[in-house]
């Protein structure tokens, strides 16, 4: 992972000093809240329903064990003993006192972390595939490019006050695990006919009240031109994006209004006209950054025949292997998912003790590295196959071996009305009710892959539009109600879910989900995914069962 140089350390320390002074002036009244708000947002500090929330950047989702322990210490010292991992590979602390906020930033700086540009109308944390650098289907490791984008965009003088927030996702694999189609800019590493590395460029994706999938404006952009071309996109957006209406200010609205082809032509014209001197990513620049992402010292090991034998004897271990363990580009290693879900857990929450235990296990089994996924789970990316049984036993002792990754109970959910000032409904209790309705682990494995996403308002922080089953909570005349959508996906061939029918009260949501799953189990063909079934049959195939079942329940 990237390590700070002296410039980075000086810069982050100076930002902490500046913010400490700004907080002091706010507390003694020299700054009003209106004056202070843009300053705190530039440092990731939000004012939520009950307290301040600090959003901490985890660039491209990679943490060291030392950093994870520092996050645990912050949770224990300055919060209520836990943190919340988000869909954009960040962590949020929900109970920060204003007079201690600068102390938290100083503690982050000690371990080369910060909260800069995790809020505000700027380029946010650049995200990528949680298997970057280890995936067998990877064309090239995207993390060096993510780091170059991070360095280029941090406090960029032209793009610190964009019309609205701006999000970039990068994938380097054949399968999209970074949800590039629902980002302002989505970048996919590709090879041209000669084998040269470049990017397919998507623009104008996003969710919220106007969900739109990104459009391809460049099939192949040489990798050396990445920074210049992204700058051209942002220049066009900054010039023509709406500033008179917050709901129409995202780049997706501009791309839709102009049309993807016209927007692409505007970007090409800007790119050709701009002075790109010094912006090309040359081999030296890329190599300098790529050295930070060199693979660890893998051992030459045998594969996992003993683990396969143990799996035959222990069904629980076999289920964990099937759901939580993924292939690695080095044959005798695996990537292990640690689900922060199941058993009534709040999706994405991790206690200080959990973080410390994961840090311990990362040092024992994964070269001290942890990854954060956009599905709100953690990953140990470099586990020797012959250590899988030992790791499983250690995770079971810690209560972290839930074999639920990718299943109905591996729910993505925002904090909702329990914390967020923008939310109109709760998301956490709905997730917990669904979790309780599917508590049988054997049944989860029979159902197979099925993603549920829950948002507590139309802003879609839970990405409900792209869940196999999406759930949106809204306020209707003072009552919380929930709208179900089916058939969304943020992966390849991305799609937005279709509304199933009328909204439901909170106590009927889990039952409705149960009936949707029942239809899937009854009507799927061998090997058919939930998404494929919805695309084959349409949502009407589920309506009668869901709403008829509700009428019978009410009777």
N, C-alpha and C positions, 0 to 999 in steps of 0.2 A: 504494500500500500504506500501511497505518497507520504513522504516525510517532509516536514517544514524545513526550509532553509532559513538563514538569518533574516532575510527580507520578510518571509512569512511570519516569523515569530515577532519581529518588531511591529509589523503592521497590525497583527491581532492584539498584541499588548496595548498598542496605542488606541485601538478601538475600545478596549475595556476601560482605559483611563478616561477617554472622552465620555463614555456612557456613564461612568460613575459620577462625573461632574454633572451630566444632564439630569440624572436621577436626583442628585442633591438639590439642584435648582427646582425640580418639580416638587420635591417634598417640602421645601421652604417657601414655595409659592412664587418664586421668580419666573417659573414657566407655568402657563395654563395647560390644561389637558389638551386643548386644541393645538397648542404649540409643541407639546411633548409627544403627541401621538405619532407623527411621522418619524420622530427620532427613535422611539421605542420599537416601532415596526421595522425599521432598518436593522434592528438587532434582535428580531424574532420574538418580541414580547407583545402578546395580545392581552386585552382586558376581556375576560370571559364572564360567565354568569356569576361565579362565586369568588374568583381570584384572578390573578394574572397567570397566563400560560406562556411558557417559553418553549419555542420550537427550535430544536438543535439539529444542525445539518449533519448528515452522515453521507458524505460525498460518495456517489455510486454504490452506497450501501455496505461499505467495508469498514470493519472495526478491528482493532487489536484487543487482546485480552486486557491490556492496561487501560485502554479507553473505556471498555465496558465496565471495568471496576470503578472508574471515575464516575460513570453515569450512575452506577449503583450508589456510590457515596453521595452524589447530588440528590438522588431520590430519598435517601435516608436523612440527609442533613437539612435539605431545603424544601422537600416536598412531603408527601404523606407515605413515603416508602415504596413508591412504584413509578414507572414511566409508561408511556403509551407509544408503541411503534405505529407509524402511519403508513398509508398507501403510497407515499412518495419517499420511502427509505429515510425518514426522519424519526426522531423521538421527541415526544412532547411531555413536559412536566406541567401539571395542571393546577398546582397550588403554590405558586411562587409569590413571595412577598416582595413588594417593590423595593423596599430598603435593602433587600438581599440580592436583587437581580444582578448587580454588577459583580458580587462575590461569586455567583454561579458562573458568569462569563469568565472570570479569572480562573476558576477551577477547570473550566473547559480548556482554556488557553494552555494550562500546564500540561495537558495531554494532546495538544495539537488539534483542538476542536473549537468550534465557534457556532454562532447562530446568525451570522451575517447573511442577508438576503434569503432568509427563510420566510420572509413576509414582504409586503410592499409590492409596488408595481415595477418589478425588476425581474431579471432572469433568476429563477429559483434553483434549488438544488438539482443538479443534473443526475438523472437516474439511469439505471441499466439493468441488464439481466443479472439475477442473483447467482447465476452459475458462470458469470463472465470469467474467462481464463481457465475454466475447468470442464466446460461442456464438450462432449464428444462431437456435437454438430456445429461447433464454432468455426467460422471462417477466419476470424482474427479477434484478439482480445480488444473489446471496446474501451476498457478502462483508461488507457493512456489518452485516448481522444476525449473522454469525459473530463479527465483532469485538465487537459489543454483548454477545453471549453470553460471549465470552472475558473482557471486562471485568467482567461481572456475576459470573462463576463463580470468578474468581481469588481464592483465599484466602477464599472465602465461609465465614463462621464456622459455618454450619449444615451445610455439605456438604463439609468437608475430611476427614471421617472417615466416609464412607459404608460400608454393608456390604461393597461391593466397588467396583472401578474402574467408571467411568461414561463412556460415549462417545456423542458427539452428531455427527451428520452432516446437512448441509443441501444441498439442490439447488434451483436456480432455473430449471431447464430442463425441457422436455417429456420428454427422455430422461434417465433416472437414471444419471449417471456417478459418483455419490458413494456408492453401495451403502447407501442409507438403510435398506433392509429388514433389514440385519444389524447395526444399531446399537441401543444402549439407547434412544435417542430418534432417530428419523429425521424430518426436516422437509422438506416439499416446498412450494415457493412455488406458489400457485394464485391464480386470479382468481374472484371470485363473479359472479353474473349481472349485477351492476351495474358490473363491471370493477374492483372494489376488490381490493387485494393482501392475501392472507392465507396461511395455512399449513394443509396437511393434516398431521396429527400421527400418527406411528407410534410405538408403544412396545413394548419387550420383545423386540427382535431381538438376536441374538448367535450366535456359533459355539461353539468349544470342545467340551467333552465332551457338552454337550446343545445341539445346534444348533437354533435356533428362528427363524422369520421374524417380523418385527415385525407387530403388529396396529394397524389404524387405530382411534384412539379419538376423533378429531375430524376431520370432513371439511373444515371451514373454521373456522380461528381467525383473527380479525382480526390483522393484523401488529402493531398497537399493543399487543396483549395477550401477545406472545410471552414476555417475561421472566417475567411473573406466572404464566403457565400452565406454563412449564417449572419454575418454582419449586414450583408445586403438585404436579407429577409427582414431583419429588425429595423433597418433604416426605412424600408417601405412601410412597414407596420407603424413605426413611430410617426411617420409623416402623414399617413392617411387613416390611421385607426381612429375610431370615434372617441372623443373625450367629453362629449356633451351628455352621454347616457351610459351609466355604469353597466347596464344590462346588454349594451351593444358595443362594448369597448374591446372585447377579446378579438384576437386575430381571426378566429373562425368566422366571425360576422363579416369582417372585411373580405376574406377569401370567398365567402358565399355571395356577398354583394357584387364583387367584381367578376366572379367565376375563377376557377382554379387556373385555367389557361391564361387569362388576362393577368392574374396576380403573378403567375410564373414569368410572364414576359416582362412585367415591371421589375421583378427581382433580377432577371438576366440583364436588363438595361442598366440597373443600378450597379450591379456587379461589374459590368464591363466599363462603366464610367468612373468608378471609384479608384482611388489611389491604393493599390494593394501592396505597395512596397513594404517588405518586412513581414507580411502576413502569411506567407506560404509556410506550411508545415514541412520543413526539410527533414532529411534523414537524421541530422544531428539533434534537432529539436525533439523529434519523436523518440529517438534512442535515449535521450536524456531523461525523458519522463518514463519511458517503458522500463528502464532499469528498476524503478520502484515496484514494478509488477512482475518481476522475475519469479518463476515458480520456486517453491521451497525445495529443500534437498530431499526429494523423494527417495525412498529406499527401494532396492530391487527385491520384490517380495513375491511370494506365491499368492495365487488367488484364494478364494474363500471356501474351499471344499469343507472344512470343519464347520463353518457357519451354515452351509447348506444342510449338513447332517443335523445340526442342532435345530434348524428350522423345521425339519421333519418331526422332531420330537416335541417341540414347543410351539403350539399354534400361535400364542401371543407374540413370540419372536418372529414367526413367519409373517404375521399381519404387519408388524412394524417394518420388516424388510420390504414388504410389498408396497406399503404406502409412503414411508418416510425416507427411504434410501434410494438414491439416484445414481446412475452411472457417472463415471469420471473419465476424462480423456486418458488418464494413466490407468491401465486395466486393473491393477491391483489396489486401487484406491476408490473411494466412494464419497459422494456428497450426502450428508445426513441432515434432514429437515427436523427442526425442533418446533413442534406446533405449540403456539401460545393460544390454544383453543381447546375446547372440549371440557367435560366435567364441570360445566357451569362457569368457566373462566370468561372474563371480559375480553373479547377479541383484541389482540394486540397488546394487552397489558402484561407487564413483567415486574415483579417485585424486585427490590434490591437484592434479596437473597437469591432469587432466580438468576439475576444477572451475574452475580458473583459465582454461582455454581456453574453457569455456562462458561464463564471466563476460565474457571478451573479446568473444565472438560476440554475447552479449546486448547489449552496448554498441554494437556495430556494426550490429546488425540488429533489435533488439527493445526499444529504449528502456531498456535496462539492467535488464530484468525477466526473472526465471526462475520457472517453476512446477514443483512436485513433484506427481506423480500417485500415486494409491493403487495403481497397477500398477508402482511403483518405477522410473519413467522421469522425464525432465525435459522441459519444454516451453518453447520461445520463443514467446510468445503474440502478437507483433505484427510479423510479418515481411512487408514489402512484397512483393507477388507478383513484381515485377520483380527482386527480390534473391534469389529462390529458387535460381537456378543458382549464384550466387556463394557463398551459404551452403552449398549442397551440396558444392561443391568444398572449402570450408574445413573442413567436417565430415569429408570423406573424408581430408584430410591429417591430421586429428586422430584418425582411426580411430573416428569417431562417426556414420558415415552408414549403419549397418546398417539395411536396409529391412525390419525384422522386426516392427514394431509390430502387435500383435493376432494374431500368428501363433503357431504351435506353439512357437517358440523364444523368444517374449516371455514367459518363464516368471516367475510370481510365486513367490518362495520365501523362507522365513525363514532365519536363519543356522543353525538346527538344532544338532546335537550338536558341530559344529566350534567353537561359541562358547557356546551357551546352557546354563545349569545345569539348566533344566527339560526340555530336549529328551531324547528317548529314541532318536533316530535322526538320521542326517545327511540334510540336504536339498540342500546345495550339490553334492556329487558326482552325485546323481541328476539334478539340473538340467543339469549339464555333460554327462552321458552322453546325455540326450535331445537336447541341443543338437547334439552330434556326430552323432547319428543322423539329424538333419534339416538337414544342413549345406548342402544344395543350395537356394540362394535361389530359383531358378525353381520348384522343387517347393513351397516354402513359399507362393508366390503362387498356385499352382494349388490348394493346399489351402484357402487363404483364412483367414478369421477362425476361430481355435480357441484357447481359453485353457486353459493348464495351470497349476494351483496346487499347490504342495508345502509341507507342514508337517512339521516334525520331531518333533511330539508332538501330543497330543489338544487342546492349547490353541488350535490352529488359527491361529497368527500368519500363516501363509501362505494362510489362507482356502481350504483345500482343499475344504471342503464346497460352495463356490459356483463352482468351476472347471468348465468344460466337461468336462475330465478333472481329477479331484482325486486327489492322491497323499498318503497319510498314512503316515509312518514311525513304527513302534513297536518296542519291545523285546519279543521273544518268547523266553523262556528263554535270555536272554543273546545272542540274535542279532537283528540289525536286519532287519525285514521291512516290506513296503510294501503297503498296501491301496489299490486303485483304486476310485474312484467316477466315475460318468458322469452328465451332465445337470444339473449345478449352474449357478446364475446369480445374480449380485448385482444385475442390472439390472432393468428393468421386468419384471413377471411373474416375480419372483425365485423360485428353487427350490433345494432342497438335493439334492445328488447322491445317486444310488443305488449301493450297494456292488455291484461287478461280480462278485466271487467271492473265493476264498481269497487270502491275502496271498502276496506274492512276495519272493524274496531280491533283494538290490540289483542283482545282475548280470542279472536278467531284466526289470527294470522298463522300460528303454528299448525292448526288443523287444516287450513287451506294448503299449506306447503305439503303436509302429509298426503293430501288427496292428489296434488300435482305429482308427487313422487309415485304414488300408487298407479296412476295412469301410465307413467313412464315404465314402471316395472311390468305392467300387464301387456303393453303394446310394443315394446322395443323388440327389434330383431337382434339376432346374435351379434354381439360386438357393437351394437349401435349406441352412440352417445346420446345424452339428453338433448344436446344442441341439434344433432342430426335428426332426432325424432321430431322436435319442434319444427324444424325446417321442412320436414317431410309432411307432417300432418297439419301444421298450423296451430294457433292457440285455441281455436274453437274446439279442438279435440279434448281440451282440458276444462272448458267452461262449465259444461253440464255437471261434471263430477264435483267441481269446486263449489259452485253456487247452489246446486241441488243438495249437496252434502251439508251446506250451511243451513239451508231451509229445514232439512230433516233434524239437524242438531237443535235449531231454535224451537221446533215443534216438540 
